[in-house]
Amino acid sequence: MKLLTASALLCAMMALTAAQDECYVLKKSSCPAGWTEYNNKCYFYVSTPLPWVDAQRNCQTMSANLASVQSLGEYQLIQRVISDGSKANGRTWIGGSDGLQEGYWFWIDGTRFQYTNWCRREPNNSWGNEHCMEMNSSGDLCMNEGTSSEKERNLLIYHSKYLFSHLYLFLLL
């Protein structure tokens, strides 16, 4: 914040001292190449089949987590990222889990659990060991719970754990 304030003051001082000079602030994308930005989050689809826990570990190697979903708009965006990345709407792990306490769902990134699009009669903890959330469980493209060891359908999607910093470029003409 101090750097931004100092930069703004520098631009203002230059504008006052040299009326013919101009100062522009250009904002670059805050997501790395190949990622999709939505609402200050960056999404990336990975088609490598992994169990849920290994998928989360893989995310962490990229300073990311499995995706959390906070709204219908975000859910629809994630659907588009999955569809674009897989050319289908395959079953995809996201960051919801009730592995710590049955029935108490949380997002792995620590954000509040406020939006769901559960499939009919879900969550049901079928077989007594379903604790990991997936999207696109049926033709309804809804949320379901799966076992953490399943990997035959684990197409993955990540979002950035930390917002990528906005980069500013100052041009003096």
TIRO-2110 file (N, C-alpha, C; in Angstrom, 1 decimal):
// TIRO-2110
0.8, -1.2, 0.0, N, 1, A
0.0, 0.0, 0.0, CA, 1, A
0.9, 1.2, 0.0, C, 1, A
2.0, 1.2, 0.8, N, 2, A
2.9, 2.4, 0.8, CA, 2, A
3.5, 2.6, -0.5, C, 2, A
3.8, 1.5, -1.3, N, 3, A
4.4, 1.7, -2.6, CA, 3, A
3.4, 2.3, -3.5, C, 3, A
2.2, 1.9, -3.5, N, 4, A
1.1, 2.4, -4.3, CA, 4, A
0.9, 3.9, -4.0, C, 4, A
0.9, 4.3, -2.8, N, 5, A
0.7, 5.7, -2.4, CA, 5, A
1.9, 6.5, -2.9, C, 5, A
3.1, 6.0, -2.7, N, 6, A
4.3, 6.7, -3.1, CA, 6, A
4.3, 6.9, -4.6, C, 6, A
3.9, 5.8, -5.3, N, 7, A
3.9, 5.9, -6.8, CA, 7, A
2.8, 6.9, -7.2, C, 7, A
1.7, 7.0, -6.6, N, 8, A
0.7, 8.0, -6.9, CA, 8, A
1.2, 9.4, -6.7, C, 8, A
1.9, 9.6, -5.5, N, 9, A
2.4, 10.9, -5.2, CA, 9, A
3.5, 11.3, -6.3, C, 9, A
4.3, 10.3, -6.7, N, 10, A
5.3, 10.6, -7.7, CA, 10, A
4.7, 11.0, -9.0, C, 10, A
3.6, 10.4, -9.4, N, 11, A
2.9, 10.8, -10.6, CA, 11, A
2.3, 12.2, -10.5, C, 11, A
1.7, 12.4, -9.3, N, 12, A
1.1, 13.8, -9.1, CA, 12, A
2.2, 14.8, -9.1, C, 12, A
3.4, 14.6, -8.5, N, 13, A
4.4, 15.6, -8.5, CA, 13, A
5.0, 15.8, -9.9, C, 13, A
5.1, 14.8, -10.7, N, 14, A
5.6, 14.9, -12.1, CA, 14, A
4.6, 15.7, -12.9, C, 14, A
3.3, 15.4, -12.7, N, 15, A
2.3, 16.1, -13.5, CA, 15, A
2.3, 17.6, -13.1, C, 15, A
2.6, 18.0, -11.9, N, 16, A
2.6, 19.4, -11.5, CA, 16, A
3.9, 20.1, -12.0, C, 16, A
5.0, 19.4, -12.1, N, 17, A
6.2, 20.0, -12.5, CA, 17, A
6.5, 20.0, -14.0, C, 17, A
5.8, 19.1, -14.7, N, 18, A
6.0, 19.1, -16.1, CA, 18, A
4.7, 18.8, -16.8, C, 18, A
4.0, 19.8, -17.2, N, 19, A
2.6, 19.7, -17.7, CA, 19, A
2.6, 18.8, -19.0, C, 19, A
3.7, 18.8, -19.7, N, 20, A
3.7, 18.1, -21.0, CA, 20, A
3.9, 16.6, -20.8, C, 20, A
4.4, 16.2, -19.6, N, 21, A
4.6, 14.7, -19.3, CA, 21, A
3.3, 14.1, -18.9, C, 21, A
3.1, 12.8, -19.2, N, 22, A
1.9, 12.1, -18.8, CA, 22, A
2.4, 10.9, -18.1, C, 22, A
1.5, 10.4, -17.1, N, 23, A
1.8, 9.2, -16.3, CA, 23, A
0.6, 8.3, -16.5, C, 23, A
0.9, 7.0, -16.9, N, 24, A
-0.1, 6.0, -17.0, CA, 24, A
0.2, 4.9, -16.1, C, 24, A
-0.9, 4.3, -15.5, N, 25, A
-0.8, 3.1, -14.7, CA, 25, A
-1.5, 2.0, -15.5, C, 25, A
-0.7, 1.0, -15.8, N, 26, A
-1.3, -0.2, -16.6, CA, 26, A
-1.4, -1.3, -15.6, C, 26, A
-2.5, -1.9, -15.5, N, 27, A
-2.7, -3.1, -14.7, CA, 27, A
-2.6, -4.4, -15.5, C, 27, A
-1.8, -5.3, -15.2, N, 28, A
-1.6, -6.5, -15.9, CA, 28, A
-2.5, -7.6, -15.2, C, 28, A
-2.8, -8.7, -15.9, N, 29, A
-3.6, -9.7, -15.3, CA, 29, A
-3.0, -10.3, -14.1, C, 29, A
-3.8, -10.6, -13.1, N, 30, A
-3.3, -11.1, -11.8, CA, 30, A
-3.1, -12.6, -11.8, C, 30, A
-3.5, -13.3, -12.9, N, 31, A
-3.3, -14.8, -12.9, CA, 31, A
-2.2, -15.2, -13.9, C, 31, A
-1.5, -16.3, -13.6, N, 32, A
-0.5, -16.7, -14.6, CA, 32, A
-1.1, -17.2, -15.9, C, 32, A
-0.3, -17.2, -16.9, N, 33, A
-0.8, -17.6, -18.2, CA, 33, A
-1.4, -19.0, -18.2, C, 33, A
-2.6, -19.2, -18.8, N, 34, A
-3.2, -20.5, -18.8, CA, 34, A
-4.3, -20.7, -17.7, C, 34, A
-4.3, -19.7, -16.7, N, 35, A
-5.3, -19.8, -15.7, CA, 35, A
-6.4, -18.9, -16.0, C, 35, A
-7.6, -19.1, -15.5, N, 36, A
-8.8, -18.3, -15.7, CA, 36, A
-9.1, -17.5, -14.4, C, 36, A
-9.3, -16.2, -14.6, N, 37, A
-9.5, -15.4, -13.4, CA, 37, A
-11.0, -15.2, -13.2, C, 37, A
-11.5, -15.2, -12.0, N, 38, A
-12.9, -14.9, -11.7, CA, 38, A
-12.9, -14.4, -10.2, C, 38, A
-13.4, -13.2, -10.0, N, 39, A
-13.7, -12.7, -8.7, CA, 39, A
-12.4, -12.8, -7.8, C, 39, A
-11.3, -12.4, -8.3, N, 40, A
-10.0, -12.3, -7.6, CA, 40, A
-9.5, -13.7, -7.3, C, 40, A
-9.9, -14.7, -8.0, N, 41, A
-9.4, -16.1, -7.9, CA, 41, A
-8.9, -16.6, -9.2, C, 41, A
-7.9, -17.5, -9.2, N, 42, A
-7.4, -18.0, -10.4, CA, 42, A
-7.7, -19.5, -10.5, C, 42, A
-8.2, -20.0, -11.6, N, 43, A
-8.6, -21.4, -11.8, CA, 43, A
-7.8, -22.1, -12.9, C, 43, A
-7.4, -23.3, -12.6, N, 44, A
-6.7, -24.1, -13.6, CA, 44, A
-7.1, -25.5, -13.6, C, 44, A
-7.4, -26.1, -14.7, N, 45, A
-7.9, -27.5, -14.8, CA, 45, A
-6.7, -28.4, -15.1, C, 45, A
-6.6, -29.5, -14.3, N, 46, A
-5.6, -30.5, -14.5, CA, 46, A
-6.3, -31.8, -14.6, C, 46, A
-6.0, -32.6, -15.7, N, 47, A
-6.7, -33.8, -15.9, CA, 47, A
-6.0, -35.1, -15.4, C, 47, A
-5.0, -34.9, -14.6, N, 48, A
-4.3, -36.1, -14.0, CA, 48, A
-5.2, -36.7, -12.9, C, 48, A
-5.5, -38.0, -13.1, N, 49, A
-6.3, -38.7, -12.1, CA, 49, A
-5.5, -39.0, -10.8, C, 49, A
-6.0, -38.5, -9.7, N, 50, A
-5.4, -38.7, -8.4, CA, 50, A
-6.5, -38.8, -7.3, C, 50, A
-6.2, -39.5, -6.2, N, 51, A
-7.1, -39.5, -5.1, CA, 51, A
-7.2, -38.1, -4.5, C, 51, A
-8.3, -37.8, -3.8, N, 52, A
-8.5, -36.4, -3.4, CA, 52, A
-7.3, -35.8, -2.6, C, 52, A
-6.8, -36.6, -1.6, N, 53, A
-5.7, -36.1, -0.8, CA, 53, A
-4.5, -35.8, -1.6, C, 53, A
-4.1, -36.7, -2.6, N, 54, A
-3.0, -36.4, -3.4, CA, 54, A
-3.3, -35.2, -4.4, C, 54, A
-4.5, -35.0, -4.8, N, 55, A
-4.9, -33.9, -5.6, CA, 55, A
-4.6, -32.6, -4.8, C, 55, A
-5.0, -32.6, -3.5, N, 56, A
-4.8, -31.4, -2.7, CA, 56, A
-3.3, -31.2, -2.5, C, 56, A
-2.5, -32.2, -2.3, N, 57, A
-1.0, -32.1, -2.2, CA, 57, A
-0.5, -31.5, -3.5, C, 57, A
-0.9, -32.0, -4.6, N, 58, A
-0.5, -31.5, -5.9, CA, 58, A
-0.8, -30.0, -6.0, C, 58, A
-2.0, -29.6, -5.6, N, 59, A
-2.3, -28.1, -5.6, CA, 59, A
-1.3, -27.3, -4.7, C, 59, A
-1.0, -27.9, -3.6, N, 60, A
-0.1, -27.1, -2.7, CA, 60, A
1.3, -26.9, -3.3, C, 60, A
1.7, -27.8, -4.2, N, 61, A
3.0, -27.6, -4.9, CA, 61, A
2.9, -26.3, -5.7, C, 61, A
1.7, -25.9, -6.1, N, 62, A
1.5, -24.7, -6.9, CA, 62, A
1.0, -23.5, -6.0, C, 62, A
1.2, -23.6, -4.7, N, 63, A
0.7, -22.6, -3.8, CA, 63, A
-0.8, -22.4, -4.0, C, 63, A
-1.5, -23.5, -4.2, N, 64, A
-3.0, -23.5, -4.5, CA, 64, A
-3.7, -24.5, -3.6, C, 64, A
-5.0, -24.6, -3.7, N, 65, A
-5.9, -25.6, -3.1, CA, 65, A
-6.9, -26.1, -4.1, C, 65, A
-7.5, -27.2, -3.9, N, 66, A
-8.7, -27.6, -4.6, CA, 66, A
-9.7, -26.4, -4.5, C, 66, A
-10.5, -26.2, -5.5, N, 67, A
-11.4, -25.1, -5.6, CA, 67, A
-12.5, -25.2, -4.5, C, 67, A
-12.8, -24.0, -4.0, N, 68, A
-14.0, -23.8, -3.2, CA, 68, A
-15.0, -23.0, -4.0, C, 68, A
-16.3, -23.2, -3.7, N, 69, A
-17.3, -22.6, -4.5, CA, 69, A
-18.2, -21.7, -3.6, C, 69, A
-18.3, -20.4, -3.8, N, 70, A
-19.0, -19.5, -3.0, CA, 70, A
-20.3, -19.0, -3.5, C, 70, A
-20.5, -19.2, -4.8, N, 71, A
-21.8, -18.7, -5.4, CA, 71, A
-22.1, -19.5, -6.7, C, 71, A
-23.3, -19.3, -7.2, N, 72, A
-23.8, -19.9, -8.4, CA, 72, A
-22.9, -19.5, -9.6, C, 72, A
-22.6, -18.2, -9.6, N, 73, A
-21.7, -17.7, -10.7, CA, 73, A
-20.3, -18.3, -10.7, C, 73, A
-19.8, -18.5, -9.5, N, 74, A
-18.5, -19.2, -9.4, CA, 74, A
-18.6, -20.7, -9.8, C, 74, A
-19.7, -21.3, -9.5, N, 75, A
-20.0, -22.7, -9.8, CA, 75, A
-20.0, -22.8, -11.4, C, 75, A
-20.8, -21.9, -12.0, N, 76, A
-20.9, -21.9, -13.4, CA, 76, A
-19.5, -21.7, -14.1, C, 76, A
-18.7, -20.8, -13.6, N, 77, A
-17.4, -20.5, -14.1, CA, 77, A
-16.5, -21.8, -14.0, C, 77, A
-16.6, -22.5, -12.9, N, 78, A
-15.8, -23.7, -12.7, CA, 78, A
-16.3, -24.7, -13.7, C, 78, A
-17.6, -24.8, -14.0, N, 79, A
-18.1, -25.7, -15.0, CA, 79, A
-17.5, -25.4, -16.3, C, 79, A
-17.4, -24.1, -16.7, N, 80, A
-16.8, -23.8, -18.0, CA, 80, A
-15.3, -24.1, -18.0, C, 80, A
-14.6, -23.9, -16.9, N, 81, A
-13.2, -24.3, -16.9, CA, 81, A
-13.0, -25.8, -17.1, C, 81, A
-13.8, -26.6, -16.4, N, 82, A
-13.8, -28.0, -16.6, CA, 82, A
-14.1, -28.4, -18.0, C, 82, A
-15.2, -27.8, -18.6, N, 83, A
-15.6, -28.2, -19.9, CA, 83, A
-14.5, -27.8, -20.9, C, 83, A
-13.9, -26.6, -20.8, N, 84, A
-12.9, -26.2, -21.7, CA, 84, A
-11.6, -27.0, -21.6, C, 84, A
-11.3, -27.5, -20.4, N, 85, A
-10.1, -28.2, -20.2, CA, 85, A
-10.2, -29.7, -20.5, C, 85, A
-11.5, -30.2, -20.4, N, 86, A
-11.6, -31.7, -20.6, CA, 86, A
-12.4, -32.0, -21.9, C, 86, A
-13.0, -31.0, -22.5, N, 87, A
-13.9, -31.1, -23.6, CA, 87, A
-15.2, -31.9, -23.2, C, 87, A
-15.4, -32.0, -22.0, N, 88, A
-16.6, -32.7, -21.4, CA, 88, A
-16.9, -32.1, -20.0, C, 88, A
-17.8, -32.6, -19.4, N, 89, A
-18.1, -32.2, -18.0, CA, 89, A
-17.9, -33.4, -17.1, C, 89, A
-16.6, -33.8, -17.0, N, 90, A
-16.3, -35.0, -16.2, CA, 90, A
-16.3, -34.8, -14.7, C, 90, A
-16.5, -35.8, -14.0, N, 91, A
-16.5, -35.7, -12.5, CA, 91, A
-15.1, -35.2, -12.1, C, 91, A
-15.2, -34.2, -11.2, N, 92, A
-14.0, -33.4, -10.8, CA, 92, A
-14.0, -33.1, -9.4, C, 92, A
-12.8, -33.4, -8.7, N, 93, A
-12.7, -33.1, -7.3, CA, 93, A
-12.7, -31.6, -7.1, C, 93, A
-13.3, -31.1, -6.0, N, 94, A
-13.1, -29.8, -5.5, CA, 94, A
-12.8, -29.8, -4.1, C, 94, A
-12.6, -28.7, -3.4, N, 95, A
-12.0, -28.7, -2.1, CA, 95, A
-12.9, -28.9, -0.9, C, 95, A
-14.1, -29.4, -1.0, N, 96, A
-15.0, -29.6, 0.1, CA, 96, A
-14.8, -31.0, 0.7, C, 96, A
-14.9, -31.0, 2.1, N, 97, A
-14.7, -32.3, 2.8, CA, 97, A
-15.4, -32.3, 4.1, C, 97, A
-15.9, -33.4, 4.6, N, 98, A
-16.4, -33.6, 5.9, CA, 98, A
-15.6, -34.7, 6.6, C, 98, A
-14.3, -34.8, 6.3, N, 99, A
-13.4, -35.8, 6.8, CA, 99, A
-13.1, -35.7, 8.3, C, 99, A
-13.2, -34.5, 8.8, N, 100, A
-12.9, -34.3, 10.2, CA, 100, A
-14.1, -34.6, 11.1, C, 100, A
-15.3, -34.3, 10.7, N, 101, A
-16.5, -34.7, 11.4, CA, 101, A
-17.6, -34.9, 10.4, C, 101, A
-18.2, -36.1, 10.4, N, 102, A
-19.3, -36.4, 9.5, CA, 102, A
-20.4, -35.4, 9.5, C, 102, A
-20.7, -34.9, 8.3, N, 103, A
-21.8, -34.0, 8.2, CA, 103, A
-21.4, -32.5, 8.4, C, 103, A
-20.2, -32.2, 8.8, N, 104, A
-19.7, -30.9, 9.0, CA, 104, A
-18.8, -30.6, 7.8, C, 104, A
-19.3, -29.9, 6.8, N, 105, A
-18.5, -29.7, 5.6, CA, 105, A
-17.7, -28.4, 5.7, C, 105, A
-16.5, -28.4, 5.2, N, 106, A
-15.7, -27.3, 5.2, CA, 106, A
-14.9, -27.2, 3.8, C, 106, A
-14.4, -26.0, 3.5, N, 107, A
-13.6, -25.9, 2.3, CA, 107, A
-12.1, -25.9, 2.8, C, 107, A
-11.3, -26.6, 2.0, N, 108, A
-9.9, -26.9, 2.4, CA, 108, A
-9.1, -25.6, 2.4, C, 108, A
-9.6, -24.5, 1.8, N, 109, A
-8.8, -23.2, 1.8, CA, 109, A
-9.3, -22.4, 3.0, C, 109, A
-10.2, -22.9, 3.8, N, 110, A
-10.6, -22.2, 5.0, CA, 110, A
-11.7, -21.2, 4.8, C, 110, A
-12.2, -21.0, 3.6, N, 111, A
-13.3, -20.1, 3.4, CA, 111, A
-14.6, -20.6, 3.9, C, 111, A
-15.6, -19.8, 4.2, N, 112, A
-16.9, -20.2, 4.7, CA, 112, A
-17.7, -21.0, 3.7, C, 112, A
-18.3, -22.0, 4.2, N, 113, A
-19.1, -23.0, 3.4, CA, 113, A
-20.5, -22.4, 3.3, C, 113, A
-20.8, -21.7, 2.2, N, 114, A
-22.1, -21.0, 2.1, CA, 114, A
-22.8, -21.4, 0.8, C, 114, A
-22.2, -22.0, -0.1, N, 115, A
-23.0, -22.4, -1.3, CA, 115, A
-22.8, -23.9, -1.6, C, 115, A
-23.9, -24.6, -2.0, N, 116, A
-23.8, -26.0, -2.4, CA, 116, A
-24.8, -26.2, -3.6, C, 116, A
-24.5, -27.2, -4.3, N, 117, A
-25.4, -27.6, -5.4, CA, 117, A
-25.5, -29.1, -5.3, C, 117, A
-25.9, -29.7, -4.2, N, 118, A
-25.9, -31.1, -4.0, CA, 118, A
-26.8, -31.8, -5.0, C, 118, A
-26.4, -33.0, -5.4, N, 119, A
-27.3, -33.9, -6.1, CA, 119, A
-28.4, -34.3, -5.2, C, 119, A
-29.5, -34.8, -5.8, N, 120, A
-30.6, -35.2, -5.0, CA, 120, A
-30.2, -36.3, -4.0, C, 120, A
-30.6, -36.3, -2.8, N, 121, A
-30.3, -37.2, -1.7, CA, 121, A
-28.9, -37.2, -1.3, C, 121, A
-28.2, -36.1, -1.6, N, 122, A
-26.8, -36.0, -1.1, CA, 122, A
-26.7, -34.8, -0.2, C, 122, A
-25.7, -34.8, 0.7, N, 123, A
-24.7, -35.9, 0.9, CA, 123, A
-25.3, -37.0, 1.7, C, 123, A
-24.9, -38.2, 1.5, N, 124, A
-25.5, -39.4, 2.2, CA, 124, A
-24.5, -40.3, 2.8, C, 124, A
-23.2, -40.0, 2.6, N, 125, A
-22.1, -40.8, 3.2, CA, 125, A
-22.3, -42.3, 2.9, C, 125, A
-22.7, -42.6, 1.6, N, 126, A
-22.8, -44.0, 1.2, CA, 126, A
-21.6, -44.8, 1.5, C, 126, A
-21.8, -46.0, 2.0, N, 127, A
-20.7, -46.9, 2.3, CA, 127, A
-19.9, -46.4, 3.6, C, 127, A
-20.4, -45.4, 4.2, N, 128, A
-19.8, -44.9, 5.4, CA, 128, A
-18.4, -44.3, 5.3, C, 128, A
-17.9, -44.0, 4.1, N, 129, A
-16.6, -43.4, 4.0, CA, 129, A
-16.5, -42.4, 2.9, C, 129, A
-17.6, -41.7, 2.6, N, 130, A
-17.5, -40.6, 1.6, CA, 130, A
-17.3, -39.3, 2.3, C, 130, A
-16.2, -38.7, 2.1, N, 131, A
-15.8, -37.5, 2.8, CA, 131, A
-15.3, -36.4, 1.9, C, 131, A
-15.2, -36.6, 0.6, N, 132, A
-14.6, -35.7, -0.4, CA, 132, A
-15.6, -35.2, -1.4, C, 132, A
-15.6, -33.9, -1.8, N, 133, A
-16.6, -33.4, -2.7, CA, 133, A
-16.1, -33.4, -4.1, C, 133, A
-17.1, -33.8, -5.0, N, 134, A
-16.8, -33.7, -6.4, CA, 134, A
-18.0, -33.0, -7.1, C, 134, A
-17.7, -32.5, -8.3, N, 135, A
-18.7, -31.8, -9.1, CA, 135, A
-19.0, -32.7, -10.3, C, 135, A
-20.1, -32.5, -10.9, N, 136, A
-20.5, -33.2, -12.2, CA, 136, A
-20.8, -34.7, -11.9, C, 136, A
-21.4, -35.0, -10.8, N, 137, A
-21.7, -36.4, -10.5, CA, 137, A
-22.7, -37.0, -11.4, C, 137, A
-23.6, -36.3, -12.0, N, 138, A
-24.6, -36.9, -12.8, CA, 138, A
-24.9, -36.0, -14.0, C, 138, A
-25.9, -36.3, -14.7, N, 139, A
-26.3, -35.4, -15.8, CA, 139, A
-26.7, -34.1, -15.4, C, 139, A
-27.1, -34.0, -14.1, N, 140, A
-27.5, -32.7, -13.5, CA, 140, A
-26.3, -31.8, -13.2, C, 140, A
-25.1, -32.3, -13.3, N, 141, A
-23.8, -31.5, -13.1, CA, 141, A
-23.8, -31.0, -11.6, C, 141, A
-24.2, -31.8, -10.7, N, 142, A
-24.3, -31.4, -9.3, CA, 142, A
-23.2, -31.9, -8.4, C, 142, A
-23.2, -31.5, -7.2, N, 143, A
-22.2, -31.9, -6.2, CA, 143, A
-22.5, -33.3, -5.6, C, 143, A
-21.5, -34.1, -5.3, N, 144, A
-21.7, -35.4, -4.7, CA, 144, A
-20.5, -35.5, -3.8, C, 144, A
-20.5, -36.6, -2.9, N, 145, A
-19.4, -36.9, -2.1, CA, 145, A
-18.8, -38.2, -2.6, C, 145, A
-17.5, -38.3, -2.5, N, 146, A
-16.8, -39.6, -2.9, CA, 146, A
-15.8, -40.0, -1.9, C, 146, A
-15.3, -41.2, -2.1, N, 147, A
-14.3, -41.7, -1.1, CA, 147, A
-12.9, -41.1, -1.6, C, 147, A
-12.1, -40.8, -0.6, N, 148, A
-10.8, -40.2, -0.9, CA, 148, A
-9.8, -41.0, -1.7, C, 148, A
-10.1, -42.3, -1.7, N, 149, A
-9.1, -43.2, -2.5, CA, 149, A
-9.5, -43.3, -4.0, C, 149, A
-10.7, -42.9, -4.3, N, 150, A
-11.1, -43.0, -5.7, CA, 150, A
-10.2, -42.2, -6.6, C, 150, A
-9.8, -42.7, -7.8, N, 151, A
-9.1, -41.9, -8.7, CA, 151, A
-9.4, -42.1, -10.1, C, 151, A
-10.3, -43.0, -10.4, N, 152, A
-10.6, -43.3, -11.8, CA, 152, A
-11.4, -42.1, -12.5, C, 152, A
-11.9, -41.2, -11.7, N, 153, A
-12.6, -40.0, -12.2, CA, 153, A
-12.1, -38.7, -11.7, C, 153, A
-11.0, -38.7, -11.2, N, 154, A
-10.5, -37.5, -10.5, CA, 154, A
-9.9, -36.4, -11.4, C, 154, A
-10.7, -35.9, -12.2, N, 155, A
-10.2, -34.7, -12.9, CA, 155, A
-10.1, -33.6, -11.9, C, 155, A
-9.1, -32.8, -11.9, N, 156, A
-8.9, -31.8, -10.9, CA, 156, A
-9.0, -30.4, -11.3, C, 156, A
-9.4, -29.6, -10.4, N, 157, A
-9.4, -28.1, -10.7, CA, 157, A
-8.9, -27.4, -9.4, C, 157, A
-8.1, -26.4, -9.7, N, 158, A
-7.4, -25.7, -8.6, CA, 158, A
-7.8, -24.2, -8.6, C, 158, A
-7.7, -23.6, -7.5, N, 159, A
-7.7, -22.1, -7.5, CA, 159, A
-6.6, -21.7, -6.6, C, 159, A
-6.1, -20.4, -6.9, N, 160, A
-5.0, -19.9, -6.2, CA, 160, A
-5.3, -19.8, -4.7, C, 160, A
-4.3, -20.3, -3.9, N, 161, A
-4.4, -20.2, -2.4, CA, 161, A
-4.3, -18.7, -2.0, C, 161, A
-3.3, -18.1, -2.6, N, 162, A
-3.1, -16.6, -2.4, CA, 162, A
-3.4, -15.9, -3.7, C, 162, A
-4.1, -14.8, -3.6, N, 163, A
-4.3, -14.0, -4.8, CA, 163, A
-3.0, -13.6, -5.4, C, 163, A
-2.9, -13.8, -6.7, N, 164, A
-1.7, -13.4, -7.3, CA, 164, A
-1.6, -11.9, -7.3, C, 164, A
-0.5, -11.3, -7.0, N, 165, A
-0.4, -9.8, -6.8, CA, 165, A
-0.7, -9.2, -8.2, C, 165, A
-1.3, -8.0, -8.1, N, 166, A
-1.5, -7.2, -9.3, CA, 166, A
-0.1, -6.6, -9.6, C, 166, A
0.2, -6.5, -10.9, N, 167, A
1.5, -5.9, -11.3, CA, 167, A
1.1, -4.6, -11.9, C, 167, A
1.8, -3.6, -11.5, N, 168, A
1.6, -2.3, -12.1, CA, 168, A
2.8, -1.8, -12.8, C, 168, A
2.7, -1.2, -13.9, N, 169, A
3.8, -0.7, -14.7, CA, 169, A
3.6, 0.8, -14.9, C, 169, A
4.5, 1.6, -14.5, N, 170, A
4.4, 3.0, -14.7, CA, 170, A
5.2, 3.5, -15.9, C, 170, A
4.5, 4.2, -16.8, N, 171, A
5.2, 4.7, -18.0, CA, 171, A
5.2, 6.2, -17.9, C, 171, A
6.3, 6.8, -18.0, N, 172, A
6.4, 8.3, -18.1, CA, 172, A
6.7, 8.7, -19.5, C, 172, A
5.9, 9.6, -20.0, N, 173, A
6.1, 10.0, -21.4, CA, 173, A
6.4, 11.5, -21.4, C, 173, A
END
